[in-house]
Amino acid sequence: MTGKDASKQASTSGESANSCLRPPSFWDASLCCARFSSGARFAQFTQYNHEQLRSRRCCCNAGSARYVVLAILWACAARATLALSTQSAGAICPSGFLRWERQIPLAQVLTVILDALLVVCLSRRRQDAVDDAPQAWAFASRLFLGSAGVLAVLATFSFYHPRNVRWAFELQTVVAKDLLMDSTAAALAIISAFYVMSDIHPSTLAMIVTASGVYAHQLFRMLQTATPVDDSLPYMIAGGLTIAGVGLLLRYEKDLTGAPGASAGDPRLMRFLTGWYVILVGFLCGTYLVFYPDFNSSNALSFPDLLSIASAESDAWVARANQSTTLEGAVGEYRRRYGLAPPPNFDKWFEYAVANGSPIIDDFTQINDDLLPFWGVAPEVLRQRTRHVLEVPWLGMGGLRIRRGKVEVAPGTPGSHMWMMHSMQDMIEGFAEHLPDMDFAINLNDESRVTIPFEEMRQLQSTAAKSRTRSLGSNDLKPFDGTKPPVWSDDDTFEPLERSPYFLDRIRDQIYYDFIAPSCPPDSPARNTRWWSRREACRDCLIPHGVRVFESLENPVVSNWTAATDLCHQPDLAYLHGFLMSPAPAIFTKEPFPVFSQSRTSGFADILVPSPWNYDDKAAYHQGEDVEWDRKKNTMFWRGSSSDGYAARGSWQGFLRARFVQAANAIQTVSRIQQDEQSAFAKPRDEPDFDVGFVGSFSKCHEEDCESQRDTFWGIGADSSPKNAVAFSEHWRYAHLMDLDGAGFSGRFIPFLRSRSLVYRAGLFRTWFGERVHAWRHYVPVDARLHELRGLLRYFGAEDEGKRRAREIAEEGRAWAARALRREDMRVYMFRLLLEWGRVVDDAREELGFAVA
């Protein structure tokens, strides 16, 4: 070793050893060397110097240990702050340690550690090459290119499934935009971080970036007024520790930068980053202090006010819907509401409705909205498309044929669903003599079928408006002409088609972004937002339909049921409902095919009809089996099957029914613990309970998903068994009944409403009676995310005022169901629907109508 090298090494060693404490000055060193000139004394000095070096290293190690401990505590506080400020979507983590979903947290921890190691290695590489920056950038480029190559190789293994190929090569614009923005932001962040690594310790950089992200998230959330700022003690503590922890970390960060071999950093850069951090924290705290009172008071009601508003709106709707007492008045009201003359034989329908005591005469907006797009399609095309869907057994359609006042089932209906067709036939036969000849296709599946993109729907509605305007201007309204040549074919010798080129099979596929989002307005969240997180719910999505109540509910409640079932502003529901996540079957079209269905979600254009299930009383309510309200158990009761969708690749973890059972069991566990704690100090209140669970086997699922559901809801192995199936009349013993969507609408809602129990309803499917049954007047609406479930049950089941209100709602719903949801009401609705449809499919529809003589 040369003298120059030795001198350089000694200089480097001295700088490293003395970086923790103040280094001795030159004069101190000279004085020591002169004083300890003898060999023995020089040896003592050397030993003393080594001890001081070890002391300084211990100091550095202690400082590093403090920093690491504090960093871990700060990370936990930041994580708690984020967890308390976000709202869980309620997705289920399956039971069983060997389930891969259970290993996700461990995998996340490992990836964080790996990321930390990579950052440290890159930082050292950057600092070692501070005088040779091109070499460092070349190394980083090779590293990133290698990483991209590995990811590309791994990605090829995912192309074995057509779904992944379709996702990769048929990206929607919103997905491509998100990918481009995220990739650009990540690239810029990595480049910027790598650039400043030569002047700042990697831990300091990571801390400032992470803290800024946490505070920016909190600031963005506080500026949203849908939900209040969390003022709970845990949130306050976690938030305070998160803010204070950064200051302590910056203080102890000097111990790291003072460690041997560490970079001292650029003071100017540190001051710049610290300044921006202080500004962000100050803005965050100022926003909290200035706007906090508004968060807790804006857009809030009391439960009595909410229920009073709902009752007033319901009374007003019923009054408007039944204001016509004469045929002349009904015809005039029809023209005023819908902008054209009523269909031929409207007088026969009016007479039928009055004779059957229909409480609804004037308001059938549901029928008008359902049929409006088909006024934009030529009648001949509608007839051809009706025949087409009945010629393709794969589509799962049944047909009804009306000829000369007689109803018959069209050939080709599967035997397993013949009961549905006979039920519809019985529903129509009482007024079929007043209907023109027609065919119409009934959807035999629970799932919706027809979705029309927004731009095409607007075009259809525009064409329809012009056609109806011409009809309104017709001075000579004609009746249905039964003497003209038939336009509906009676030829039953057609060759069944194997598939339809107009329909797509998307069984077990997520359908929200392919079929529902295109039906939404261009400026809607569905068209402009991709909700990527399956763990968190969307807070913004509650604004159009949610309202806060004062009665100690942590989450908003539904204020508008129609808006709550509108999917255009709720992209997070794409992964929170079985029909949207993994429907089975799933045969859809984007063309305006006339398909009559029992229910549909928003975004679909199926024509709604009363359900044969309800018409035949498949789930019947018998008054003699019911019990009085005071004798009912203060319990929410539900039994059912996991029929939301087909469970594949873990999709069931977001299904509505699965989330409800999981949430109810979790609430029950927490409530029992709280009751046990309270019983030691005071007499426990009559807290409501849950009795919910799946019955039967899990069948609509892959084998591993079936096993996962059994382990989650029934216990691993043979530890527990499924809930026993009960007679339908068992429901009437309970005060609180939950109605949930399945693969389609729930057939139990009407019998539930007829009972003396309080009905809660959660779901997305809309039905023929949606406009005449009103939330908070006849039932309790529950958001599909189920966040307010616990608060609602506590209010209606534990509070004295809530119990009284619960009984009132149950009685109102029961009385209204007895008036407006009878078999007679289904016939009245169907009569009017088919009169309207008979006009739509007639070539002379612009000339048809009814006028009072």
Rosetta blueprint (number, residue, H / E / L):
1 M L
2 T L
3 G H
4 K H
5 D H
6 A H
7 S H
8 K H
9 Q H
10 A H
11 S H
12 T H
13 S H
14 G H
15 E H
16 S H
17 A H
18 N L
19 S L
20 C L
21 L L
22 R L
23 P L
24 P L
25 S L
26 F H
27 W H
28 D H
29 A H
30 S H
31 L H
32 C H
33 C H
34 A H
35 R H
36 F L
37 S L
38 S L
39 G H
40 A H
41 R H
42 F H
43 A H
44 Q H
45 F H
46 T H
47 Q H
48 Y H
49 N H
50 H H
51 E H
52 Q H
53 L H
54 R H
55 S H
56 R H
57 R H
58 C H
59 C H
60 C H
61 N H
62 A H
63 G H
64 S H
65 A H
66 R H
67 Y H
68 V H
69 V H
70 L H
71 A H
72 I H
73 L H
74 W H
75 A H
76 C H
77 A H
78 A H
79 R H
80 A H
81 T H
82 L H
83 A H
84 L H
85 S H
86 T L
87 Q L
88 S E
89 A L
90 G L
91 A L
92 I L
93 C L
94 P L
95 S L
96 G L
97 F L
98 L L
99 R L
100 W H
101 E H
102 R H
103 Q H
104 I H
105 P H
106 L H
107 A H
108 Q H
109 V H
110 L H
111 T H
112 V H
113 I H
114 L H
115 D H
116 A H
117 L H
118 L H
119 V H
120 V H
121 C H
122 L H
123 S H
124 R H
125 R H
126 R H
127 Q H
128 D H
129 A L
130 V L
131 D L
132 D L
133 A H
134 P H
135 Q H
136 A H
137 W H
138 A H
139 F H
140 A H
141 S H
142 R H
143 L H
144 F H
145 L H
146 G H
147 S H
148 A H
149 G H
150 V H
151 L H
152 A H
153 V H
154 L H
155 A H
156 T H
157 F H
158 S H
159 F H
160 Y H
161 H L
162 P H
163 R H
164 N H
165 V H
166 R H
167 W H
168 A H
169 F H
170 E L
171 L L
172 Q L
173 T H
174 V H
175 V H
176 A H
177 K H
178 D H
179 L H
180 L H
181 M H
182 D H
183 S H
184 T H
185 A H
186 A H
187 A H
188 L H
189 A H
190 I H
191 I H
192 S H
193 A H
194 F H
195 Y H
196 V H
197 M L
198 S L
199 D L
200 I L
201 H L
202 P H
203 S H
204 T H
205 L H
206 A H
207 M H
208 I H
209 V H
210 T H
211 A H
212 S H
213 G H
214 V H
215 Y H
216 A H
217 H H
218 Q H
219 L H
220 F H
221 R H
222 M H
223 L L
224 Q L
225 T L
226 A L
227 T L
228 P L
229 V L
230 D L
231 D L
232 S L
233 L H
234 P H
235 Y H
236 M H
237 I H
238 A H
239 G H
240 G H
241 L H
242 T H
243 I H
244 A H
245 G H
246 V H
247 G H
248 L H
249 L H
250 L H
251 R H
252 Y H
253 E H
254 K H
255 D H
256 L H
257 T H
258 G L
259 A L
260 P L
261 G L
262 A L
263 S L
264 A L
265 G L
266 D L
267 P H
268 R H
269 L H
270 M H
271 R H
272 F H
273 L H
274 T H
275 G H
276 W H
277 Y H
278 V H
279 I H
280 L H
281 V H
282 G H
283 F H
284 L H
285 C H
286 G H
287 T H
288 Y H
289 L H
290 V H
291 F H
292 Y H
293 P H
294 D H
295 F H
296 N H
297 S H
298 S L
299 N L
300 A E
301 L E
302 S L
303 F H
304 P H
305 D H
306 L H
307 L H
308 S H
309 I H
310 A H
311 S H
312 A H
313 E H
314 S H
315 D H
316 A H
317 W H
318 V H
319 A H
320 R H
321 A H
322 N L
323 Q L
324 S L
325 T L
326 T L
327 L H
328 E H
329 G H
330 A H
331 V H
332 G H
333 E H
334 Y H
335 R H
336 R H
337 R H
338 Y H
339 G L
340 L L
341 A L
342 P L
343 P L
344 P L
345 N L
346 F H
347 D H
348 K H
349 W H
350 F H
351 E H
352 Y H
353 A H
354 V H
355 A H
356 N L
357 G L
358 S L
359 P L
360 I L
361 I L
362 D L
363 D L
364 F L
365 T H
366 Q H
367 I H
368 N H
369 D H
370 D H
371 L H
372 L H
373 P H
374 F H
375 W H
376 G H
377 V L
378 A L
379 P H
380 E H
381 V H
382 L H
383 R H
384 Q H
385 R H
386 T H
387 R H
388 H H
389 V H
390 L H
391 E L
392 V L
393 P H
394 W H
395 L H
396 G L
397 M E
398 G E
399 G E
400 L E
401 R E
402 I E
403 R E
404 R L
405 G L
406 K E
407 V E
408 E E
409 V E
410 A L
411 P L
412 G L
413 T L
414 P L
415 G H
416 S H
417 H H
418 M H
419 W H
420 M H
421 M H
422 H H
423 S H
424 M H
425 Q H
426 D H
427 M H
428 I H
429 E H
430 G L
431 F L
432 A H
433 E H
434 H H
435 L L
436 P L
437 D L
438 M E
439 D E
440 F E
441 A E
442 I E
443 N E
444 L L
445 N L
446 D L
447 E L
448 S L
449 R L
450 V E
451 T L
452 I L
453 P L
454 F H
455 E H
456 E H
457 M H
458 R H
459 Q H
460 L H
461 Q H
462 S H
463 T H
464 A H
465 A H
466 K H
467 S H
468 R H
469 T H
470 R H
471 S H
472 L H
473 G L
474 S L
475 N L
476 D L
477 L L
478 K E
479 P L
480 F L
481 D L
482 G L
483 T L
484 K L
485 P L
486 P L
487 V L
488 W L
489 S L
490 D L
491 D L
492 D L
493 T L
494 F L
495 E L
496 P L
497 L L
498 E L
499 R L
500 S L
501 P L
502 Y L
503 F E
504 L E
505 D E
506 R L
507 I L
508 R L
509 D L
510 Q L
511 I L
512 Y H
513 Y H
514 D H
515 F H
516 I H
517 A H
518 P H
519 S H
520 C L
521 P L
522 P L
523 D L
524 S L
525 P H
526 A H
527 R H
528 N H
529 T L
530 R L
531 W L
532 W L
533 S L
534 R L
535 R L
536 E E
537 A L
538 C L
539 R L
540 D H
541 C H
542 L H
543 I L
544 P L
545 H L
546 G E
547 V E
548 R E
549 V E
550 F L
551 E L
552 S L
553 L L
554 E L
555 N L
556 P L
557 V E
558 V E
559 S L
560 N L
561 W H
562 T H
563 A H
564 A H
565 T L
566 D L
567 L H
568 C H
569 H H
570 Q L
571 P H
572 D H
573 L H
574 A H
575 Y H
576 L L
577 H L
578 G H
579 F H
580 L H
581 M H
582 S L
583 P L
584 A L
585 P L
586 A L
587 I E
588 F E
589 T E
590 K L
591 E L
592 P L
593 F L
594 P L
595 V E
596 F E
597 S E
598 Q L
599 S L
600 R E
601 T L
602 S L
603 G L
604 F L
605 A L
606 D L
607 I E
608 L E
609 V L
610 P L
611 S L
612 P H
613 W H
614 N H
615 Y H
616 D L
617 D L
618 K L
619 A L
620 A L
621 Y L
622 H L
623 Q H
624 G H
625 E H
626 D L
627 V L
628 E L
629 W H
630 D H
631 R H
632 K L
633 K E
634 N E
635 T E
636 M E
637 F E
638 W E
639 R E
640 G E
641 S L
642 S L
643 S L
644 D L
645 G L
646 Y L
647 A E
648 A L
649 R L
650 G L
651 S H
652 W H
653 Q H
654 G H
655 F L
656 L H
657 R H
658 A H
659 R H
660 F H
661 V H
662 Q H
663 A H
664 A H
665 N H
666 A H
667 I H
668 Q H
669 T H
670 V H
671 S H
672 R H
673 I H
674 Q H
675 Q H
676 D H
677 E H
678 Q H
679 S H
680 A L
681 F L
682 A L
683 K L
684 P L
685 R L
686 D L
687 E L
688 P L
689 D E
690 F E
691 D E
692 V E
693 G E
694 F E
695 V L
696 G L
697 S L
698 F L
699 S L
700 K L
701 C E
702 H L
703 E H
704 E H
705 D H
706 C H
707 E H
708 S H
709 Q H
710 R H
711 D H
712 T H
713 F H
714 W H
715 G L
716 I L
717 G L
718 A L
719 D L
720 S L
721 S L
722 P L
723 K L
724 N L
725 A L
726 V L
727 A L
728 F H
729 S H
730 E H
731 H H
732 W H
733 R H
734 Y E
735 A E
736 H E
737 L E
738 M E
739 D E
740 L E
741 D L
742 G L
743 A L
744 G L
745 F L
746 S L
747 G L
748 R L
749 F H
750 I H
751 P H
752 F H
753 L H
754 R H
755 S L
756 R L
757 S L
758 L E
759 V E
760 Y E
761 R E
762 A E
763 G L
764 L L
765 F L
766 R E
767 T L
768 W L
769 F L
770 G L
771 E L
772 R L
773 V L
774 H L
775 A E
776 W L
777 R L
778 H L
779 Y E
780 V E
781 P E
782 V E
783 D L
784 A L
785 R L
786 L L
787 H L
788 E L
789 L H
790 R H
791 G H
792 L H
793 L H
794 R H
795 Y H
796 F H
797 G H
798 A H
799 E L
800 D H
801 E H
802 G H
803 K H
804 R H
805 R H
806 A H
807 R H
808 E H
809 I H
810 A H
811 E H
812 E H
813 G H
814 R H
815 A H
816 W H
817 A H
818 A H
819 R H
820 A H
821 L L
822 R L
823 R H
824 E H
825 D H
826 M H
827 R H
828 V H
829 Y H
830 M H
831 F H
832 R H
833 L H
834 L H
835 L H
836 E H
837 W H
838 G H
839 R H
840 V H
841 V L
842 D L
843 D L
844 A L
845 R H
846 E H
847 E H
848 L E
849 G L
850 F L
851 A L
852 V L
853 A L
